[in-house]
Amino acid sequence: MTFIGLILRNIRARPLRSALTALAVAIGVMAVVALGVLTDSLNHTATQILEIGEADLTISQKNTDDIINSTISQEDIAKIGQVPGVRRAVGALLGTDAYDDQHPLVIEVGLAPEDQAPFGVNILEGRSYGTDAANEIMLGYVFASSVGKRVGDQITIDDNTYTVTGLYSTNVSFGNSTVMMPLSHLQGLNRLDGQVSLGFVQVDKGARVETVGKAIDEAFPQLATIATASDFGRADRNLMLIGAANTGGSILAALIAITGVLNTSLLSFFERIREFGIYRSIGWSRRRVIALVIGEAVVVSVVGAALGVALGWGAINVLQQLDQLRGIFQPIYKADIFTRSLSFGLTVAFLGALYPALRAALVAPITAVRRE
């Protein structure tokens, strides 16, 4: 029998214990996959909010709990437009409302019609709404398609009925699932007269974005200037907390999985002391015994990792159905998810089986063979 064949035979000889070990690893991998996809996806959605406008810099209230709840006065936006190096500064108000059970969280964008082109809005059908129209609205074409609305139709959002005047697209996919209305109307609905959520700044040609951003930071210390996705934490603490929760959850999942492999490997060691003694007495080296124990753990853990990926996919589908996440959580499956899962399984197998493997390698052949 080959060495690999011996490993597989030993695993088949203890099916229940092998299955429980694989399940422990699967649960750990499921947590890593689900938390990783959730964090990456929410980060992507949040940064897309910042990228909706065709801007070099995004301006937000500093250290807000949620970027959507950021508030900036329109006066500050106008003053930012006068900072040297700034070509244009546009303010937009963001809000959320429920539409139906399938769309419990719809992003509303309040924007003046004249700011739509600088904001990166491309009208596909129809026209824009009036500057102060209280009953006109535009729909992102993806949202319009999902709710079956076209130009000229009526739509009711949060007990307010509007006429759809146009369909639009933006430079980022997230914006195509939003709705847009006059800035003054959304301000009135949210009782935020003279306030916007975000500012979008375009700099003069030849001006350095970093220099302009620094000038804005110095002039408006209550605001955060965001140039890249890595700057996002300056404005939104939620994403920092989500990232920390992902790290903590992954560490906890790894500890649980390692403990499962360790317990199983130790039980197997105590049951197989005589077997290990025989291997040593017929000339097996300590390295070969270690390789046998760790090899069994690796095979079981890899199977568990594959199962964990499937369970993680199922968990992600469940998370998508939560009202708190529906509409803003669009799963993004990166190619490295499988690499991370396999690495997690191999690491868990090695760390969990290392101590029992060393114990097995140090078994005295004569003592072990005499063991009943």
C-alpha positions in Angstrom: 0.0 0.0 0.0 1.2 3.5 -0.9 1.7 6.2 1.7 -1.2 8.2 0.3 -3.3 5.0 0.3 -2.5 4.5 4.0 -3.6 8.0 4.8 -7.0 7.5 3.0 -7.5 4.1 4.6 -6.9 5.6 8.1 -9.5 8.3 7.4 -12.1 5.8 6.1 -11.5 3.7 9.2 -12.8 6.5 11.4 -15.6 8.0 9.4 -17.5 9.7 12.2 -14.5 11.3 13.7 -13.2 12.4 10.3 -16.6 13.9 9.4 -16.8 15.9 12.7 -13.3 17.2 12.1 -14.2 18.2 8.5 -17.4 19.9 9.9 -15.3 22.0 12.4 -13.1 23.2 9.5 -16.1 23.8 7.3 -17.7 26.0 9.9 -14.5 28.0 10.2 -14.2 28.4 6.5 -17.9 29.3 6.2 -17.3 32.2 8.7 -14.2 33.4 6.8 -15.9 33.3 3.4 -19.1 34.9 4.6 -17.4 37.7 6.6 -14.8 38.3 3.9 -17.4 38.6 1.1 -19.7 40.8 3.3 -16.8 43.1 4.2 -15.5 43.4 0.6 -19.0 43.9 -0.8 -20.0 46.6 1.7 -16.6 48.3 1.2 -17.2 48.3 -2.6 -20.8 49.6 -2.2 -19.7 52.4 0.2 -16.8 53.5 -2.0 -19.1 53.5 -5.0 -21.3 56.0 -3.2 -18.2 58.3 -3.2 -17.5 57.6 -6.8 -21.0 58.4 -8.2 -19.9 61.9 -9.0 -17.2 62.4 -11.6 -14.9 64.1 -9.1 -11.3 64.2 -8.2 -12.2 64.6 -4.5 -15.2 63.7 -2.3 -16.0 65.8 0.7 -17.8 64.3 3.7 -18.4 65.2 7.3 -15.5 63.9 9.4 -15.9 60.8 11.6 -19.6 60.3 10.9 -21.1 56.9 11.8 -22.6 56.5 8.3 -21.6 58.3 5.2 -25.3 58.7 4.2 -25.9 60.6 7.5 -23.1 63.1 6.7 -24.2 66.7 6.7 -22.4 69.6 5.1 -23.9 73.1 4.6 -24.4 74.4 1.1 -22.5 77.5 2.2 -19.4 75.4 2.8 -19.8 73.7 -0.6 -19.9 77.2 -2.2 -16.8 78.2 -0.2 -15.0 75.1 -1.3 -15.7 76.1 -4.9 -13.5 79.2 -4.2 -10.5 77.3 -2.9 -7.5 77.8 -5.2 -7.3 74.9 -7.6 -10.9 74.0 -7.4 -12.8 74.1 -10.8 -16.2 73.1 -9.5 -17.8 71.9 -6.3 -21.2 70.1 -6.3 -23.3 69.1 -3.3 -25.6 66.2 -3.2 -28.0 65.0 -0.5 -28.4 61.3 0.1 -31.4 59.6 1.8 -32.9 56.2 2.1 -36.6 55.0 1.9 -38.4 51.8 1.4 -40.2 51.0 -1.9 -41.5 47.5 -1.4 -40.5 44.2 0.2 -38.0 43.5 -2.6 -36.6 47.0 -2.3 -36.6 47.9 1.4 -33.7 50.3 1.2 -33.6 52.6 -1.9 -30.9 55.3 -2.1 -32.3 58.7 -2.9 -30.1 61.4 -4.4 -31.1 65.0 -4.1 -29.3 67.0 -6.9 -30.0 70.3 -8.7 -30.7 69.7 -12.5 -27.8 71.9 -13.5 -25.4 69.8 -11.5 -26.3 66.5 -13.1 -23.8 66.6 -16.0 -20.9 67.5 -13.7 -22.1 64.8 -11.3 -21.8 62.2 -14.1 -25.5 61.7 -14.8 -26.3 60.6 -18.3 -30.1 60.8 -19.1 -31.0 57.8 -21.2 -34.7 58.5 -21.8 -37.0 61.4 -21.1 -35.9 64.6 -19.3 -34.7 65.9 -16.0 -37.1 67.1 -13.3 -37.8 70.7 -12.5 -35.6 72.6 -10.1 -38.2 72.8 -7.4 -40.7 70.2 -8.7 -42.2 68.3 -5.7 -43.8 65.6 -7.8 -41.1 64.7 -10.4 -38.4 62.1 -10.1 -35.8 60.3 -12.2 -34.9 56.6 -11.8 -31.7 54.8 -12.4 -32.3 52.4 -15.3 -31.5 49.3 -13.2 -33.9 50.3 -10.5 -36.6 51.2 -13.1 -36.2 47.8 -14.8 -36.5 46.0 -11.5 -39.7 47.7 -10.5 -41.2 47.8 -14.0 -41.4 51.6 -14.4 -40.9 53.8 -17.5 -40.9 57.5 -18.4 -44.4 58.9 -17.7 -45.3 56.3 -15.1 -46.3 57.1 -11.5 -44.3 55.8 -8.6 -44.9 56.0 -4.9 -42.1 56.1 -2.4 -42.7 56.6 1.3 -46.3 57.7 0.6 -45.1 60.3 -1.9 -46.3 59.9 -5.5 -44.1 61.1 -8.3 -44.1 61.2 -12.1 -41.1 59.5 -13.7 -39.6 62.2 -16.0 -36.5 60.3 -17.1 -34.2 57.3 -16.7 -30.4 57.8 -16.2 -27.1 56.0 -15.8 -24.0 57.0 -13.9 -20.3 56.2 -14.1 -20.6 53.5 -11.4 -23.0 50.6 -11.4 -24.3 51.4 -7.9 -25.7 54.7 -9.0 -27.9 53.0 -11.6 -30.0 51.5 -8.8 -30.7 54.8 -7.1 -33.5 57.4 -7.6 -32.9 61.1 -8.1 -35.1 64.1 -7.3 -34.7 67.9 -6.8 -32.3 68.8 -4.0 -34.7 71.3 -2.4 -37.5 68.6 -2.3 -35.3 66.0 -0.6 -34.0 68.6 1.8 -37.6 69.4 2.7 -38.6 65.7 3.2 -35.6 65.2 5.5 -35.9 68.6 7.2 -32.3 69.5 6.1 -32.7 72.9 4.5 -29.4 74.2 3.2 -27.7 70.8 3.9 -26.1 68.2 1.7 -24.5 64.9 2.5 -21.5 64.9 0.2 -19.5 67.4 -1.9 -17.8 66.4 -5.2 -14.8 68.5 -6.3 -13.2 68.7 -9.7 -9.8 70.4 -9.7 -8.3 72.7 -12.3 -6.2 71.1 -15.1 -2.6 71.1 -14.0 -3.5 71.4 -10.3 -2.4 68.6 -7.9 -5.2 66.8 -6.3 -3.2 66.2 -3.1 -2.4 69.9 -2.8 -6.0 71.0 -3.3 -7.2 68.3 -0.8 -4.8 69.6 1.8 -6.0 73.1 1.3 -9.6 72.1 1.8 -8.7 70.1 4.9 -6.9 73.1 6.4 -9.8 75.5 5.6 -12.6 73.1 6.8 -11.3 71.0 9.7 -14.8 69.6 10.3 -14.8 67.9 6.9 -12.9 65.0 5.5 -11.4 65.1 2.0 -11.4 61.7 0.4 -9.3 61.0 -2.7 -9.0 57.2 -2.6 -10.9 54.2 -1.1 -8.2 53.9 1.6 -9.3 57.4 2.8 -12.8 56.3 3.4 -12.3 55.5 7.1 -11.7 59.2 7.8 -15.4 59.8 7.0 -17.2 56.6 7.8 -16.4 54.7 11.1 -18.8 51.9 10.2 -16.5 50.4 7.6 -13.6 50.5 10.1 -15.7 48.6 12.6 -16.8 46.1 9.9 -13.2 45.5 8.9 -12.3 44.9 12.6 -15.2 42.6 13.0 -14.1 40.6 10.0 -10.6 40.2 11.4 -11.8 39.3 14.8 -14.4 36.8 13.4 -11.8 35.2 11.2 -9.4 34.7 14.1 -12.2 33.2 16.3 -13.2 30.9 13.4 -9.6 29.8 13.0 -9.3 29.1 16.8 -12.5 27.0 16.7 -11.3 25.0 13.7 -7.8 24.4 15.1 -9.3 23.2 18.4 -11.5 20.8 16.5 -8.6 19.3 14.6 -6.4 19.2 17.7 -9.0 17.4 19.8 -9.6 14.8 17.0 -5.9 14.3 16.4 -5.2 13.9 20.1 -7.9 11.3 20.5 -6.6 9.5 17.5 -3.1 9.5 19.0 -4.1 7.9 22.3 -6.1 5.2 20.4 -3.2 4.5 18.0 -0.2 4.5 20.3 0.4 0.8 19.5 0.1 1.4 15.8 2.6 4.2 15.9 5.0 2.0 17.9 4.8 -0.7 15.3 5.5 1.9 12.5 8.6 3.0 14.5 9.7 -0.6 15.2 9.6 -1.6 11.5 11.9 1.3 10.6 9.7 4.3 10.1 11.4 7.6 10.8 9.9 10.2 13.1 9.4 12.5 10.0 7.4 9.8 8.3 5.1 9.4 11.4 4.7 13.2 11.6 3.9 13.2 7.8 1.2 10.5 8.4 -0.6 12.3 11.1 -0.5 15.8 9.5 -1.3 14.2 6.1 -4.5 12.7 7.5 -5.5 16.1 9.0 -4.7 17.9 5.8 -6.9 15.6 3.7 -9.8 16.0 6.1 -9.3 19.7 6.4 -9.3 20.2 2.6 -12.6 18.4 2.3 -13.9 20.5 5.1 -12.7 23.7 3.4 -14.6 22.7 0.2 -17.7 22.1 2.2 -17.1 25.4 4.0 -17.1 27.3 0.7 -20.5 25.8 -0.1 -21.8 26.7 3.3 -20.4 30.2 3.0 -22.2 30.7 -0.3 -25.4 29.6 1.4 -24.8 32.0 4.3 -24.2 34.9 1.9 -27.6 34.2 0.2 -29.3 34.3 3.6 -27.6 37.6 4.4 -28.8 39.1 1.2 -32.4 38.5 2.3 -32.0 40.5 5.5 -34.0 43.8 5.4 -31.0 45.6 6.8 -28.8 44.6 3.9 -31.2 44.1 1.0 -30.4 46.6 -1.7 -27.0 47.6 -0.4 -25.3 44.2 -0.1 -24.4 43.0 -3.6 -22.0 40.0 -3.1 -18.7 40.3 -4.9 -16.9 37.0 -5.2 -13.2 37.6 -5.8 -11.0 34.9 -7.3 -8.9 34.7 -4.1 -11.8 33.4 -2.1 -10.9 29.8 -3.0 -7.2 30.4 -2.3 -8.0 31.9 1.1 -10.3 28.9 1.9 -7.6 26.4 0.9 -4.9 28.3 2.8 -7.2 28.4 5.9 -7.8 24.7 5.7 -4.1 23.8 5.3 -3.1 26.2 8.1 -5.8 24.8 10.5 -4.7 21.2 9.6 -1.0 21.9 10.3 -1.5 23.8 13.5 -4.1 21.5 14.9 -2.2 18.3 14.1 1.3 19.4 14.8 1.4 18.6 18.6 -0.3 15.2 18.2 2.1 14.4 15.4 5.1 15.2 17.5 3.7 13.1 20.3 3.3 10.2 17.9 6.8 10.6 16.5 8.3 10.4 20.0 6.5 7.2 21.0 9.0 4.6 22.2 8.6 1.5 19.9 9.0 -1.1 22.7 6.7 0.6 25.1 4.1 1.2 22.4 4.2 -2.4 21.1 3.7 -3.8 24.7 0.6 -1.5 25.1 -2.7 -3.4 25.2 
